[in-house]
Each structure stands twice: as C-alpha cells, then as structure tokens.
Amino acid sequence: MTDQITHRAFFGDAEHAFALTDEMLAELEQITGLGVGAMYLQLVQMAYPASVLREIIRLGLIGAGTAPEIAHRMVETYATNRPLSETFPLAFEVMEARWSGAQADKAAA
C-alpha cells in the first residue's frame, strides 16, 4: 500500500527503501514543530534547518520497515557531519515521493 510513497535510493552501503508514512509524518511534524506543507516549502526554498534532513531520512527508513535502531545508526554513520549537498537530495526525494508520489519521482529520473 505504501508503494505510491516509497522512494528507493542508495544510502550509505546499499539501496534502501524510504517511506514517510502517516505515522512518520506525524512524528516529523512533532519533532520539527512544522506542518508538512511548511516543511516542504522550506525544502523547496532551501530554508530548512539542517537537522530536518537527517530526520526525514531516518523516519523514511523507519516508515519503509528499517528497525529504528538501525535507521538511527545509519543516519549517524552516513548523514551526520556530511556536506549538506550529500544529504539534501535524498531527503528532498523522500519528501517529494510523499508529496507527489513515487511514480512522479520515477518519471523525473
């Protein structure tokens, strides 16, 4: 059922699935204090807090079935203290898959 919002991409050591399910979006909104529309707008305008990128990636991994402990470890290993130019594209693609659907994501590729 989440295929429409699941983005697949290489992250760290292999290709992984990312899905911002309703539960993960609610958690992201709770963590950031922003609604999903405001968060998406910040990403589009390049006006986001850096921590949001890591949270999108972490919660996307969890939403697609990665254990929370593993998702946390992966983000700490592969997204923390890295250039934002490395983490932004993945975080944006995960959010874009939720916003526009993974089919739109694949068509753009």
C-alpha distances in whole Angstrom, upper triangle without the diagonal:
4,6,7,9,10,13,15,19,22,23,26,26,23,20,17,14,14,11,12,10,12,14,15,16,18,20,21,22,24,25,26,27,26,23,20,22,26,24,23,26,28,26,27,30,31,32,29,31,30,29,26,25,25,23,20,20,20,17,15,16,16,12,11,13,17,19,21,24,23,21,24,27,25,25,29,30,28,28,31,34,33,34,31,31,29,27,26,25,22,21,21,19,16,17,17,14,13,16,15,12,12,13,16,17,17,20,22,22
4,5,5,6,10,12,16,19,20,23,23,21,17,14,11,10,7,9,7,10,12,12,13,16,17,17,19,21,22,23,25,23,21,18,20,23,21,19,23,24,22,23,27,27,28,26,27,27,25,22,21,21,19,16,16,17,14,12,13,13,9,8,11,14,17,18,21,20,18,21,24,22,22,26,26,25,24,27,30,29,30,27,27,25,23,22,21,18,17,18,15,13,14,14,10,10,13,13,10,9,12,14,14,15,18,19,20
4,5,5,8,10,14,17,19,22,22,19,16,13,10,10,8,11,11,13,16,15,16,19,20,20,22,24,25,25,27,25,23,20,21,24,22,20,24,25,23,23,27,27,29,27,28,27,26,23,22,22,21,17,17,18,16,13,14,15,11,9,12,15,19,20,23,22,19,23,25,22,23,26,27,25,24,28,31,29,29,27,27,25,23,22,20,17,17,17,14,12,14,14,10,10,13,12,9,7,9,12,12,12,15,17,17
4,6,9,11,15,19,20,24,24,21,18,16,12,11,9,11,11,13,16,15,15,18,20,19,21,24,24,24,26,23,21,17,19,22,20,18,21,23,21,21,25,25,27,25,27,27,26,23,21,22,21,17,17,19,17,13,15,16,13,12,15,18,21,22,25,24,21,24,26,24,24,27,28,26,25,28,31,29,29,27,26,25,22,21,19,17,17,16,13,12,12,11,8,8,10,9,5,5,7,9,10,11,13,15,16
4,7,10,13,17,17,21,22,20,16,14,10,8,6,7,8,10,13,12,12,15,17,16,17,20,21,21,22,20,18,14,16,19,17,15,18,20,18,18,22,22,24,22,23,23,22,19,17,18,17,13,14,15,13,10,12,13,10,10,13,16,19,19,22,21,18,21,23,21,20,24,25,23,22,25,28,26,26,23,23,22,19,18,16,14,13,13,10,8,9,9,5,5,8,8,5,5,8,10,9,11,14,15,16
4,7,10,13,14,18,19,16,13,10,6,5,5,8,9,12,14,13,13,17,17,16,19,21,21,22,24,22,20,17,19,21,18,17,20,21,19,20,23,23,24,22,23,22,21,19,17,17,16,13,12,14,12,8,10,12,9,7,11,13,16,17,20,18,16,19,21,18,18,22,22,20,20,23,26,24,24,22,22,20,18,17,15,12,12,13,10,8,10,10,6,7,11,11,8,6,9,11,10,11,14,15,15
4,7,10,12,15,16,14,10,8,6,5,6,9,12,15,17,14,15,18,19,17,20,22,22,22,24,22,21,17,19,21,18,16,19,20,17,18,21,21,23,21,22,21,20,18,15,16,15,12,11,13,12,9,10,13,11,9,12,14,17,18,20,18,15,18,20,17,16,20,20,18,17,21,23,21,21,19,19,17,15,14,12,9,10,10,7,6,9,9,6,9,11,11,9,6,9,11,8,9,12,13,12
4,7,9,13,13,10,7,6,4,6,9,12,14,18,19,17,18,21,21,19,22,25,24,24,27,25,24,21,22,24,21,19,22,23,19,20,24,23,25,23,24,22,21,19,16,16,17,14,12,14,14,10,10,13,12,10,12,13,17,18,20,17,15,18,19,15,16,19,19,16,17,20,23,20,21,20,19,16,15,15,13,10,12,13,9,8,12,12,10,12,15,15,12,9,12,13,10,10,13,14,12
4,6,10,11,8,5,6,7,8,11,14,17,20,21,18,19,23,22,20,23,26,24,24,27,26,25,22,23,25,21,19,22,22,19,20,23,21,24,22,22,20,20,18,15,15,16,14,11,13,15,11,11,14,14,12,14,14,17,18,20,17,14,17,17,14,14,18,16,13,14,18,20,17,18,17,16,13,12,13,10,8,11,12,9,9,13,13,12,14,17,17,15,12,14,15,11,11,15,14,12
4,7,7,5,4,6,9,10,14,17,20,23,23,20,22,25,24,22,25,27,25,25,29,27,27,24,26,27,23,22,25,24,20,22,25,22,25,23,23,20,20,19,16,15,17,15,12,14,16,13,12,15,16,14,16,14,17,18,19,16,14,16,16,12,13,16,14,11,12,16,18,16,16,16,15,12,12,14,11,9,12,14,12,12,16,16,15,18,20,20,19,15,18,18,15,15,18,17,14
4,6,6,6,7,9,10,14,16,19,22,22,19,20,23,22,20,23,25,23,23,26,26,26,23,25,26,22,21,24,23,19,21,24,21,23,21,21,18,17,17,13,12,14,13,9,11,14,12,10,14,15,14,15,13,15,16,16,13,11,13,12,8,9,12,10,7,9,13,15,13,14,14,14,10,9,12,11,8,11,14,12,12,15,17,16,18,21,21,20,17,20,21,17,17,21,19,17
4,6,8,9,12,13,17,19,22,25,24,21,23,26,23,22,25,26,24,24,28,28,28,26,28,28,24,24,27,25,22,24,26,23,25,22,22,18,18,18,15,13,16,15,12,12,16,14,12,15,18,16,17,14,16,16,15,12,11,13,11,7,9,10,8,5,8,11,13,12,14,15,15,11,11,14,14,11,13,17,16,15,19,20,20,22,24,25,24,21,24,24,21,21,24,23,20
4,7,9,13,15,18,21,23,27,26,23,25,28,26,24,28,29,27,27,31,31,31,29,31,31,28,27,30,28,25,27,30,27,29,26,25,22,21,22,18,16,19,18,14,15,18,16,14,16,19,17,17,14,16,17,16,13,12,14,12,9,12,13,10,9,12,15,17,15,17,18,18,14,14,18,17,14,17,19,18,18,21,22,21,23,26,27,25,22,25,26,22,22,25,24,21
4,6,10,13,16,19,22,25,25,22,24,27,25,24,28,29,27,28,31,31,31,28,30,31,27,26,29,28,25,27,29,27,29,27,26,23,23,22,19,17,19,18,14,15,17,15,13,16,17,15,15,13,16,17,17,13,13,16,14,11,13,16,13,11,14,17,20,17,19,20,19,15,15,18,16,14,16,19,17,16,20,21,19,21,24,25,22,19,22,23,19,19,22,22,19
4,7,10,14,17,19,23,23,20,22,25,24,23,26,28,26,27,30,29,29,26,28,29,25,24,27,27,23,25,28,26,28,25,26,23,22,21,18,17,18,16,13,14,16,13,11,14,15,12,13,12,16,17,18,14,13,16,16,12,14,17,15,13,15,18,21,19,20,20,19,15,15,17,15,12,14,16,14,13,17,18,16,18,21,21,19,16,18,19,16,15,19,19,16
4,7,10,13,15,19,19,17,19,22,20,19,23,25,23,24,27,26,26,23,25,26,23,22,25,25,22,23,26,25,27,24,24,22,20,19,16,15,16,14,11,11,13,10,7,11,11,9,10,9,12,14,15,12,11,14,14,11,12,16,15,13,14,18,21,19,20,19,19,16,14,16,15,11,13,15,13,11,15,16,14,16,19,19,17,14,17,19,15,15,19,19,17
4,7,10,12,16,16,14,16,19,18,18,21,23,22,22,25,24,23,20,23,24,21,20,23,23,20,22,25,24,26,23,24,22,20,18,16,15,15,13,10,11,11,8,6,9,9,6,8,8,12,14,16,13,11,15,16,13,14,17,17,15,16,19,22,21,22,20,20,17,15,16,15,11,12,14,12,9,13,14,11,13,16,17,14,11,14,16,13,14,17,18,16
4,7,9,13,13,11,12,16,15,14,17,19,18,19,22,20,20,16,19,21,17,16,20,20,17,19,22,21,23,20,20,19,17,15,13,13,12,9,7,9,8,4,5,7,7,5,8,9,12,13,15,13,10,13,15,13,13,16,17,15,15,18,21,19,20,19,19,16,14,14,13,10,10,11,9,6,9,11,9,10,13,14,12,10,14,15,13,14,17,17,17
4,6,9,10,8,9,13,13,12,15,17,17,18,20,19,17,14,17,19,16,15,19,19,17,19,22,22,23,20,21,20,18,15,14,14,12,9,9,10,8,5,7,8,5,5,9,10,13,13,17,15,12,15,18,16,15,19,20,18,17,20,23,22,23,21,21,19,16,16,15,12,11,12,10,7,9,10,8,7,11,13,10,10,13,15,13,15,18,18,18
4,7,8,5,6,9,10,9,11,14,14,14,16,15,14,11,14,16,13,13,16,17,15,17,20,20,20,18,18,18,16,13,13,13,11,8,9,10,7,5,8,8,6,8,11,12,14,14,17,17,13,15,18,17,16,19,21,19,18,20,23,22,23,20,21,20,16,16,15,13,11,12,11,7,7,10,8,6,10,12,11,11,15,16,14,17,19,19,20
4,5,5,6,9,10,10,12,14,15,16,18,16,14,12,15,17,15,15,19,20,18,20,23,23,23,21,21,21,19,16,16,16,13,11,12,12,9,8,10,9,6,8,10,13,15,14,18,18,15,17,20,19,18,22,23,22,21,23,26,26,27,24,25,23,20,19,19,16,14,15,14,11,11,13,11,8,11,13,12,13,16,17,16,19,21,22,22
4,5,5,6,9,10,10,12,14,15,16,15,12,11,14,16,15,15,18,20,19,21,24,24,24,21,22,22,20,17,18,18,15,13,15,15,11,11,13,12,9,12,14,16,17,16,20,20,18,19,23,22,21,24,26,25,23,25,28,28,29,26,27,26,22,21,22,19,17,17,17,13,12,14,13,10,12,15,14,15,18,19,19,21,24,24,25
4,5,5,6,9,10,11,12,14,15,15,13,12,16,18,16,17,20,21,20,23,25,25,24,21,21,22,19,16,18,17,13,13,14,13,9,11,13,10,8,11,12,14,15,13,17,18,16,17,20,20,19,22,24,24,22,24,27,27,28,26,27,26,22,22,23,20,17,18,18,15,14,17,16,12,15,18,17,18,21,22,21,24,26,27,27
4,5,5,6,9,10,10,12,14,13,12,11,15,16,14,15,18,18,17,20,22,22,22,18,18,18,16,13,14,13,10,9,11,10,6,7,10,8,6,10,11,12,13,11,15,16,13,14,17,17,16,18,21,20,19,20,23,23,25,22,24,22,19,18,19,16,14,15,16,12,11,15,14,11,14,17,16,17,20,21,19,22,25,24,25
4,5,5,6,8,10,10,11,10,9,7,11,12,11,12,15,15,15,17,20,20,19,16,17,17,15,12,13,14,10,9,12,12,8,9,12,11,9,12,15,16,17,15,18,19,16,17,20,19,17,20,23,22,20,21,24,24,25,22,23,22,19,18,18,16,13,14,15,11,10,13,12,9,11,14,14,16,19,19,18,21,24,23,24
4,5,5,6,9,10,10,10,9,9,12,13,12,14,17,17,17,20,22,22,21,18,18,19,16,14,16,16,12,12,15,14,10,12,15,13,11,15,16,18,18,16,19,20,17,18,21,21,19,22,25,24,22,23,26,26,27,24,26,25,21,21,22,20,16,17,18,15,13,16,16,13,14,18,18,20,23,23,22,25,27,27,28
4,5,5,6,9,10,11,11,11,14,15,13,15,18,17,18,21,22,22,20,17,16,17,14,12,14,13,9,10,13,11,8,11,13,11,11,14,15,16,15,13,16,17,15,14,18,18,16,19,22,21,19,20,23,24,25,22,24,23,20,19,21,19,15,17,18,15,14,17,17,14,16,20,20,21,24,24,23,26,29,28,29
4,5,5,6,8,8,9,8,12,12,9,12,15,14,14,17,19,18,17,13,13,14,11,8,11,11,7,7,10,10,7,10,13,12,11,15,16,16,17,14,17,18,14,14,18,18,15,17,20,20,17,18,21,21,22,19,21,20,17,16,18,16,12,14,16,13,11,15,15,13,14,18,18,19,23,22,21,24,26,25,26
4,6,5,5,5,6,7,10,10,8,11,14,13,14,17,18,18,16,13,13,15,13,10,13,14,10,10,14,14,11,13,16,15,14,18,20,20,20,17,20,22,18,18,21,21,19,21,24,23,20,21,23,24,24,21,23,23,19,18,20,19,15,16,18,15,13,16,17,14,14,18,19,21,24,24,23,26,28,27,28
4,6,5,7,9,10,14,13,12,15,17,16,17,20,21,21,19,16,15,16,14,12,15,15,11,12,16,14,12,15,17,16,15,19,20,20,20,17,19,21,18,17,21,22,19,20,24,24,21,21,24,25,25,23,25,25,21,20,23,21,17,19,21,18,16,19,20,17,18,22,23,24,28,27,26,29,31,30,31
4,6,8,10,12,15,14,11,15,17,15,16,19,20,19,17,14,12,13,10,9,12,12,8,10,13,12,11,14,16,15,15,19,20,19,19,15,17,19,16,15,18,19,16,17,21,21,18,17,20,21,22,20,23,22,18,18,21,19,16,17,20,17,15,19,20,18,19,22,23,24,28,27,26,29,31,30,30
4,5,8,10,12,10,8,12,14,12,13,16,17,16,13,10,9,11,9,7,11,12,9,10,14,14,12,15,18,17,17,20,22,21,21,18,20,21,18,17,20,20,17,18,22,21,18,17,20,21,21,18,21,21,17,16,19,18,14,16,18,16,14,18,19,17,17,21,22,24,27,26,24,28,30,28,29
4,7,10,12,10,9,13,14,13,15,18,18,18,15,12,12,14,13,11,14,15,13,14,17,17,15,18,21,20,19,23,24,24,24,21,23,25,21,20,24,24,21,22,25,25,22,21,23,24,24,21,24,24,21,20,22,21,18,18,21,19,16,19,21,18,18,22,24,25,29,28,26,30,32,30,32
4,6,8,6,6,10,11,10,12,15,15,15,13,11,11,14,13,10,14,15,13,13,16,17,15,17,20,20,19,22,24,24,25,22,24,25,22,21,25,24,21,23,26,25,22,22,24,24,24,20,23,23,20,18,20,20,16,16,19,17,14,16,19,16,15,19,21,23,26,24,24,27,29,27,29
4,5,5,6,9,10,11,13,14,15,16,15,13,14,17,16,12,15,17,14,13,17,18,15,16,20,19,18,21,23,24,25,22,25,26,23,23,26,25,23,25,28,26,23,24,26,26,26,22,24,24,21,19,20,20,16,16,18,16,13,15,17,14,13,16,18,21,24,22,22,25,27,26,28
4,6,5,6,9,10,11,12,14,15,14,12,14,16,15,12,13,16,13,11,15,16,13,14,18,18,16,18,21,22,23,21,24,25,21,21,25,24,21,24,26,24,22,23,25,25,24,21,22,22,19,17,18,17,13,13,14,13,9,11,13,10,9,13,15,17,20,18,18,22,23,22,24
4,5,5,6,9,10,11,12,14,13,13,15,17,17,14,15,18,16,14,17,19,17,17,21,21,19,21,24,25,27,25,28,28,24,25,28,27,24,26,29,27,24,25,27,26,25,21,22,23,20,17,18,18,15,13,15,14,10,11,14,11,9,12,15,18,20,18,18,22,22,21,24
4,5,5,6,9,10,10,12,10,10,12,15,15,12,14,17,15,14,18,19,18,18,22,22,21,23,26,26,28,25,28,28,25,24,28,26,23,25,28,26,23,24,25,25,24,20,21,22,19,17,18,18,15,14,16,16,12,13,16,14,12,15,18,20,23,21,20,24,25,23,25
4,5,5,6,9,10,10,9,8,10,12,12,9,10,13,12,10,14,16,14,15,18,19,18,20,23,23,24,22,25,25,21,21,24,23,19,22,24,22,19,20,22,21,20,17,18,19,16,13,15,15,11,10,13,13,9,11,14,12,11,14,17,19,21,19,18,22,23,21,23
4,5,5,6,9,10,10,9,12,14,14,11,11,14,13,11,14,16,15,15,18,19,18,20,23,23,25,23,26,26,22,22,25,23,20,23,25,23,20,21,23,22,20,17,17,18,15,12,13,14,11,8,11,11,7,8,11,10,8,11,14,16,18,16,15,19,20,18,20
4,5,5,6,8,8,9,12,15,16,13,13,17,16,14,17,20,19,18,22,23,22,23,27,27,29,27,29,29,25,25,28,26,23,25,27,25,22,23,24,23,21,17,18,20,17,14,15,16,13,11,14,14,11,11,15,14,11,13,17,19,21,18,17,21,22,19,22
4,6,5,6,5,5,9,11,13,10,11,15,14,13,16,18,18,18,21,23,22,24,27,26,28,26,28,27,24,23,26,24,21,23,25,23,19,20,21,20,18,15,16,18,15,12,14,15,12,10,14,14,11,13,16,15,13,16,19,20,23,20,19,23,23,21,23
4,5,5,6,6,9,10,12,9,9,13,13,11,13,16,16,16,19,21,20,21,24,24,26,24,26,25,22,22,24,22,19,21,23,20,17,18,19,18,16,12,13,14,12,9,10,12,9,7,10,11,9,10,13,13,12,14,17,18,20,18,16,19,20,18,19
4,6,8,9,13,14,16,13,12,16,17,14,16,20,19,18,21,23,22,23,27,27,29,27,29,28,25,25,27,25,22,24,26,23,20,21,22,20,18,14,14,16,14,11,11,13,11,8,11,13,10,10,14,14,12,13,16,17,19,16,15,19,19,16,18
4,5,8,12,13,16,14,14,18,18,16,19,22,22,21,24,26,25,27,30,29,31,29,31,31,27,27,29,27,23,25,27,24,21,22,22,21,18,15,15,17,16,12,13,16,14,11,15,16,14,14,17,18,15,17,20,21,23,20,19,22,22,19,21
4,6,9,10,13,12,11,15,16,15,17,20,20,20,22,25,24,26,28,28,30,27,29,28,25,24,26,24,21,22,24,21,18,18,19,17,14,11,11,14,13,9,11,14,12,10,14,15,14,14,18,18,17,18,21,22,24,21,19,22,23,20,21
4,7,9,12,11,11,15,16,15,17,20,20,20,23,25,25,26,29,28,30,27,29,28,25,24,26,25,21,22,24,22,18,19,19,18,16,12,14,16,14,12,14,16,14,12,16,17,15,16,20,19,18,20,23,24,26,24,22,25,26,23,24
4,6,8,7,8,11,12,12,14,16,17,17,20,21,21,23,26,25,26,24,25,25,21,20,23,21,18,19,21,19,16,16,16,16,14,11,13,15,12,10,13,14,11,11,15,15,13,15,18,17,17,19,21,22,25,23,21,25,26,23,24
4,5,6,8,10,10,12,14,15,16,17,20,21,21,24,26,24,25,22,23,23,20,18,21,20,16,17,19,18,14,13,14,14,14,11,14,15,12,11,15,15,12,13,17,16,15,17,20,19,19,22,24,25,28,26,24,27,28,26,26
4,5,6,7,9,11,12,13,15,16,18,19,21,22,24,22,23,20,21,21,18,16,18,17,13,14,16,14,11,10,10,11,10,8,11,12,9,9,13,13,11,12,16,15,15,17,20,20,20,23,24,24,27,25,23,26,28,25,25
4,5,5,6,9,10,11,12,14,16,17,18,20,22,20,20,17,18,18,15,13,15,15,11,12,14,14,10,9,11,12,12,10,14,14,10,11,14,14,11,13,16,15,14,18,20,19,20,23,24,24,27,26,23,26,29,26,26
4,5,5,6,9,10,10,12,14,15,16,18,20,19,20,17,18,18,15,14,16,15,12,14,16,15,11,12,14,14,14,11,14,14,10,10,13,12,8,10,13,12,11,14,16,15,16,19,20,21,24,23,20,24,26,24,24
4,5,5,6,9,10,11,13,14,15,17,19,17,19,16,18,17,14,13,15,13,10,12,14,12,9,10,12,11,11,8,11,10,7,6,9,8,5,8,11,10,10,13,15,15,16,18,19,19,22,21,18,21,23,21,21
4,6,5,6,9,10,11,12,14,16,17,15,16,13,14,14,10,9,11,10,6,9,11,10,6,7,10,10,12,10,12,11,7,9,11,10,7,11,13,11,12,15,16,16,18,20,21,20,24,23,20,22,25,23,23
4,5,5,6,8,10,10,12,14,15,14,15,12,13,14,10,9,12,12,8,11,14,13,10,11,14,14,16,13,16,14,11,11,14,11,9,12,13,11,11,15,16,15,16,19,19,19,23,23,20,23,26,24,24
4,6,5,6,9,10,10,12,14,14,15,13,15,15,11,11,14,13,10,13,15,14,11,13,16,15,16,13,15,14,10,10,11,9,6,8,10,7,7,11,12,11,13,16,16,16,19,19,16,19,22,20,21
4,6,5,6,9,10,11,13,11,13,12,13,12,8,9,12,9,7,11,12,10,9,11,14,13,15,13,14,12,8,10,10,7,6,9,10,7,9,12,12,12,15,17,16,15,19,19,16,18,21,20,19
4,5,5,6,9,10,11,9,10,8,10,9,5,6,9,8,6,9,11,11,9,11,15,15,17,15,17,15,11,13,14,11,9,13,13,10,12,15,15,15,17,20,19,18,22,22,19,21,25,24,23
4,5,5,6,9,10,9,10,8,11,11,8,9,12,11,10,13,15,14,13,15,18,18,20,18,19,17,14,15,16,12,10,13,13,10,11,14,13,12,15,18,17,17,20,21,19,21,24,23,23
4,5,5,6,9,9,11,10,13,12,9,11,14,12,11,14,16,14,13,16,19,18,20,17,18,16,13,14,14,10,9,11,10,7,9,12,10,10,13,15,14,13,17,17,15,17,20,20,20
4,5,5,7,5,8,8,11,9,6,9,11,9,9,13,14,13,13,15,19,18,20,18,19,17,14,15,15,11,11,14,13,10,12,15,13,13,16,18,16,15,19,20,17,18,22,22,21
4,5,5,5,6,6,9,9,6,9,12,11,11,14,16,16,15,17,21,21,23,21,23,20,17,18,18,15,14,16,16,12,14,17,15,14,18,20,18,17,21,22,20,21,25,25,24
4,5,7,9,9,13,12,10,13,15,14,14,18,19,18,18,20,23,23,24,22,23,21,18,19,18,15,14,16,15,11,12,15,13,11,15,17,15,14,18,19,18,19,23,23,23
4,6,9,11,14,12,10,14,16,14,15,18,19,18,18,21,24,23,25,23,23,21,18,19,18,15,14,16,14,11,13,15,12,12,16,17,14,13,16,18,16,17,21,21,21
4,6,9,12,10,9,13,15,14,15,18,19,18,19,21,25,24,26,25,26,23,20,22,21,17,17,19,18,14,17,19,16,16,19,21,18,17,20,22,20,21,24,25,24
4,6,8,7,6,10,11,10,12,15,15,15,16,18,22,22,24,23,24,21,18,20,20,16,16,19,18,15,17,20,18,17,21,23,20,19,22,24,21,22,26,26,25
4,6,5,6,9,10,11,12,14,15,16,17,19,22,23,25,25,26,23,20,22,23,19,18,22,21,18,20,23,21,20,24,26,23,22,25,27,25,26,29,29,28
4,5,5,6,9,10,11,12,14,15,15,16,20,21,24,23,25,22,19,21,22,18,17,20,20,17,19,22,21,20,23,25,24,23,26,28,25,27,30,30,29
4,5,5,6,9,10,11,12,14,15,15,19,20,23,23,25,22,19,22,23,20,19,22,23,19,21,25,24,23,26,28,27,26,29,30,28,29,32,32,31
4,5,5,6,9,10,10,12,13,14,18,18,22,21,23,20,18,20,21,18,17,21,21,18,20,23,22,22,25,27,25,24,27,28,25,26,30,30,28
4,5,5,6,9,10,10,11,12,16,16,19,19,20,17,15,17,18,14,14,17,17,14,17,20,19,19,22,24,22,21,24,25,22,24,27,27,25
4,5,5,6,9,10,10,10,14,15,18,18,20,17,15,17,19,16,15,18,19,16,18,21,21,21,23,26,25,24,27,28,25,27,30,29,28
4,6,5,6,8,10,10,13,14,18,18,20,17,15,18,20,17,17,20,21,18,21,24,23,23,26,28,27,25,29,30,26,28,31,30,29
4,5,5,6,8,9,13,13,16,16,18,14,12,16,17,14,14,18,18,16,18,21,21,21,24,26,24,23,26,27,23,24,28,27,25
4,5,5,5,6,10,10,13,13,15,12,10,13,14,12,11,15,16,14,16,19,19,20,22,24,23,22,26,26,22,24,27,26,24
4,6,6,5,8,10,13,14,16,14,12,15,17,15,15,18,19,18,20,23,23,23,26,28,27,26,29,29,26,28,31,29,28
4,6,6,9,9,13,14,16,13,12,16,17,15,16,19,20,19,21,24,24,25,27,29,28,26,29,30,26,27,30,29,27
4,6,8,7,10,12,13,10,9,13,14,12,13,16,17,16,18,21,21,22,24,26,25,23,26,26,23,24,27,25,23
4,6,6,8,9,11,8,6,10,12,10,10,14,15,14,16,19,19,20,22,24,24,22,26,25,22,23,26,24,23
4,5,9,9,12,10,9,12,15,13,13,16,18,17,19,21,23,23,25,27,27,26,29,29,25,27,30,28,26
4,7,9,12,10,10,13,16,15,15,18,20,20,21,24,25,26,27,29,29,28,31,31,27,29,31,29,28
4,6,8,7,7,10,13,13,13,16,18,18,20,22,23,24,25,27,27,26,29,28,24,26,28,26,24
4,5,6,7,9,11,12,13,15,17,18,19,21,22,24,25,26,27,26,28,27,23,25,27,24,23
4,5,5,6,9,10,10,11,14,15,16,17,20,21,21,23,24,23,26,24,21,23,25,22,21
4,6,6,7,9,11,11,13,15,16,17,19,21,21,22,23,22,24,22,19,21,23,19,18
4,6,7,8,9,11,12,14,15,16,18,20,21,22,22,21,23,22,18,20,22,19,18
4,6,6,6,9,10,11,12,14,16,17,18,20,20,19,22,21,17,19,22,19,18
4,6,5,6,8,10,10,12,14,15,16,17,18,17,20,19,15,18,20,17,17
4,6,5,6,9,10,10,12,14,15,16,16,15,17,16,12,14,16,13,13
4,5,5,6,9,10,11,13,14,15,15,13,16,15,12,14,16,14,13
4,6,5,6,9,10,11,12,14,14,14,17,16,13,16,18,16,16
4,5,5,6,8,10,10,11,13,12,15,13,11,14,16,13,14
4,5,5,6,9,10,10,10,9,12,11,7,10,12,11,11
4,5,5,7,9,10,10,9,12,12,9,12,15,14,14
4,5,5,6,9,9,10,13,12,10,14,16,14,15
4,5,5,6,7,8,10,9,7,11,12,11,13
4,6,5,4,5,8,7,6,9,11,11,12
4,6,5,7,10,10,10,13,15,15,16
4,6,9,11,10,10,13,14,14,16
4,7,8,6,7,11,11,11,14
4,5,6,7,9,10,11,13
4,5,5,6,9,10,11
4,5,5,6,9,10
4,5,5,6,9
4,6,5,7
4,5,5
4,5
4
